[in-house]
Amino acid sequence: MHHPASFISDQFYSKNVRDLQVRHLRLASPGDPVYHCAALMAKEKVSCLFIGNSPQEIVGYITDITLRDRLLAQRLPSEIPVSQIMEFDMVSIHPDTSLVEALILMFQTKSRYLLVKEGEDYIGWISRTKILTEQSQGPFMFIQSVKEARQITELEHKWARMPEIIHLLSSRGMKASLINQIITTVADTVTQRVIERVFKEIGSAPAKFVFFVLGSEGRGELTLKTDQDNAIIYEDKANEHREEVRAYFLDFATRVSTALDQIGIVFCEGELMAMNPKWTHSLSHWKRNYDSWISDASQETA
């Protein structure tokens, strides 16, 4: 019978690039000003941006380091075309290449990123960090691999591996309280990725807000047998915008909770979730609720 550690390791050595969720290509045109490209990288939360007029015509790329070394350190203005600072030494790889070969190629070429090319088309890109986190058995590198995930299906796959990770940690004698904190950290990271995904679907929030978790996750004591407990507080807005702001956050909460349920962090049976209108309110409304809870000594009046 395989020990969990060797099982994870064996999985890595049998995987190809195709088995990982490659990142979608984010493109800018060669004539775009550098500040526009930096803003796009910030919005998409990527450290690498490819330059070209189409996925078939990629002519270069920039990274965070490119911006540091070729723009800021040279004191160049951010209005210049990105073509003046972009890098050209792109390395591409076929999706059927093994992860081991991909890592070797990256270290040989000193590349932190690889374009994934099938036929004549570039279908995405992959980072060295993403491949390395797949290779590691450690819980903290696993958390890093969750941070690298972006698609709901990929997050679902990561959460499904949690029992295997927990078995490995407990077999090595890790304290239950620390294991709880690791599960909580992974669940928090999954939720953050889901929230970013929902922002892409419906746009950024129309008001400042807090999406907060309650119960065992809020206390940092999460176990694998858990459900969702969350709520939203958003800032007060003028009367004419009140309904549209509320409608946004209820839609937002429904999308977040539905995605979490698909991933495996299931709906709360008692409906203590932000998608329930009882648990999504403006700050002033929450204050009134809280006052009434204190005076009534009952939370049933939410």
N, C-alpha and C positions, 0 to 999 in steps of 0.2 A: 504493500500500500504506500502511495506517495505521501511524504511529509508535505504539509501545506507550502512550505518555503520552496521545496524543489518543484512542486506542482506549478507555482507561479512562474518560476524561472523557466521550466520546460515550455510553458505557454509562450513566453517571450521569444524563445529561440525558434519556434515554429511559425511565428507570425510574419506576415508581409505588410508592406506599406498600406495595401488595400484594406487590411483588417482594422486600421486606425481610421478615425474620422478626420480626413484632411480638411484644413481650413479653406473656406471659399476665397477665391482671389479677390482682392480689393485693388482696384486700378485707378491711377491718375494719369492724365495726359502729360507728355514731355514738356509742354508749354505752360502747365499749371504753376502758379507761384508756390514756393516752398511752404509758406504759411498755410495755404489751402491744403496742402498734403499733410502737414502736421496736424491740422484741425481734423482731417478725415481719419488719421491714425488714432487721435484721441477719441473721436466719436465711436469708431469701430473697435476700440481697445485692442489694437494690433501693434506689434513692434516692428512689422515689416510691411512695406507698401510697394507694390509692383507698378512699374511705369510702362505704359503702352496704350495704344488706341483700341485694342481688343485683346481677348485672351489668346488669340493666335499671333499677335504682334507685340509681344512683350520685349522691350528694349533695355530695361534696367530695373533697378530697385533702390529703395532707401530703407534704412533702419534707424532706430533711435541713435545708434552709434554714428551713423552717417550724419545725422543732424548735429550731433555734438562735435565730431571731428572736422567735417567739411564745411559746416556753416558757422556755428557759434565760435569755434576755436579760431576760425579764419576771419572772424568779424564781418562776415558777408551779410547783406540785408536779406530779410526773409521774403522780400518781394521778387527775388530773381527766379527765373524758370527752374523747375526741379531738375531739368536735363543738365544744368551746370554742376550739380553736385551728385547726381545719381551714380550708382556703381553698376558695373557691366559684367562682373565675373559670376554670372548666374550658373548654378549647377542644377540639372534636372535628373529625374529618376523615374523609372516605370513603376506603376503601382504594384506589380507582381514581384518586385524586388524585396528580399527579406529585410527585416528591421536590422539585423546584424550587418548586412552589406550596406544598408543606408547609413548606419553609424560610422562604419569604416570610411565610407566615401566622405562623410562630413568632416571627420577628423583629418583625412588626407588633404582635403581641399580647404580646410579651416573655415568651412561654411556653417553658419548657425541655422540656415534655412535651405530647404530644397524645394524646387518646383516639381510638382508631380505631373508627368507628361504621358499621355496615352495617345498613340498615333501622332497626329499633327497638333493635337490640342493640349493645352495646359489645363488640367482639371482642378488644380488647387495647389496648396503648399503645406509643408510640414516643418516643424521646428525640432532642433536637436533636443531641447528640453522635453518636448512631448514624448520623443522616443525613449529618452533616458528614464523618464518617470514610469514608462511601461515596463522597463527592465527591473526596476527596484522592487524589493520585497518590503522595504521599510514603510511604516505608517505615514511618515511625514512626506515622503516622496509620493505616496499614494494620494495624500491630500493635494499635493502639487499637481498630480495628474488630473484630479477633479477640477482644479482651478483652470487647467488647460482645456477642459471639455467645454463645448459650446452647444451642441445639438441635444435635444431632449432625449433622443434614443441613446446617445453616448452617456448621458447622465444616468439614464435608467440602467445601462450596463454596469456603470461604476457602482451604483447603489446595490445592485444584485451581488456584487463581489464583497460587500461588507461582511457577511457571515464568515467568509473564508479569511478575511483579514483579521476579524475578531478572534477566530479560532487560533490563528497563528500567534496573536499577541497573548492570549490567555495561556496557550501551551508553553510560552516562554516566561510565564510568571508575572506578567504585568498586572498591576493592581486594578481592581474593577473600577475604582473611581477615575483612574486615568483613561481606561478604555471608554467609559461613559463620555469623558471630555473629547476623546478622539471622534467618537460617533457624532457628538454634537457639532464639532468643528466641520466634519464632512457634510452633515445636514445643513448647516449654515451656509457653507460654500455652494452646495447644490442650489439652495434657495436664492443666493445672490446671482448665480448664473441664470436661473429661471427668470428672475426679475429683469435682468439685462435683456433677455430674449423677448420678454413681453414689451419692454420699451421699444424694441425694434418693430414689433407688430403694430402697436397702437400709438406710438409717439411718446415723447417725454411727458412727465407729469405736469399738469397745469398749476400745481401749487406744491409748496414744500410739504413733506410728509414723513412719517415714520411707519415702517412696516415692522411690527415687533412680534416676537414669539413668546408664548406663555408656557406654563406647565414644565415638563421635564427638560425640554430644549432650552427654555428660558433660564432654568436653574443650572444648565450645563450637566444634566444627569440623564441624558437621552439613552435609551436602549433601542435595540433593533425592532422590538415590538412596540411601535409608536404610531400615533396619528398626528394630524396637524392641529395645532392650537396657535392661532395668530389673529392679529387685529391691526387696524390702521388708524392713525391720528393724522389729519391733514390741517393745514393752516386755514384760518377763517378768510373767506373772500367776500367781496361786495355782493349784495343781495342778487344783482342781476346775473352773477356767475355761479351762484350757489348750487343750482340744480345740475348744471353741466359738469361742475367739478365733482360733485357727488357721483354722478353717472359714470364719469371716467374711473374713479377709484373702485366702484363696485365691479365694473367691467375688468379693470386691472386685477382686482383680487380674485375674481372668478377664473381668469386665465392662469394666474399664478397657481392657485389651488388645484385646478384641473391638471396642469402640467406636473405638479408635485405628486398628485394621486397616480398619474401614469407612471412616474418614475418609481413609485413604491412607498412614498411617504403619504399615506392614505388620508382620505377625508375624515374629519372628526365626526363620530356618531352623534355627539351632542351639538353639532353645528357651531362650535365655538371657533369660527373662522371669519376672516375679513370679508369673504364673499357673502356672508350673512349680513344683511343691512344693520342688524343689531350691533355689529362689532366693527363698523366703519363709520366714523363720525369726525366732524370738525373739532378743533381743540376746545372751543367754548362748549360744544355739546358734551364732549367727554367730561369736562369739569362739572357740568350740571349733573351728569350721570353719577359721577363720583360722589358729589355732595349728597345725592339722593340715596346712594348705597350706604353711606356712612349714617345718614339719619334713619334709614329704614333697617339698618343692620342686616340687609339681605341683598344678594347679587341677582336675585330673580327679577329685579325691576330694570335690568339692562334694556 
